[in-house]
Amino acid sequence: MNKEIFEGKWNQLKGSVQTQWGKLTDDEIDKIEGDATKLCGLLQERYGKSKEAAEAEIEAWQLRHNR
């Protein structure tokens, strides 16, 4: 999913983000604003993931929702 589509669908995808990454608060999800870089940073912070692991997880999640 490219950046523009990700940002455009963000309101539809927020619930899925909360389900996938339950440690993220509603406020944090709102602040992401469809920015995969911000999501990556929060995953690193909350889950202690490396940047590469967080990016791979986001990419896999995006592929599941790119229908």
Secondary structure as GFF3:
##gff-version 3
##sequence-region A 1 67
A	DSSP	alpha_helix	3	8	.	.	.	ID=ss1
A	DSSP	alpha_helix	10	20	.	.	.	ID=ss2
A	DSSP	alpha_helix	26	32	.	.	.	ID=ss3
A	DSSP	alpha_helix	36	47	.	.	.	ID=ss4
A	DSSP	alpha_helix	51	64	.	.	.	ID=ss5
###
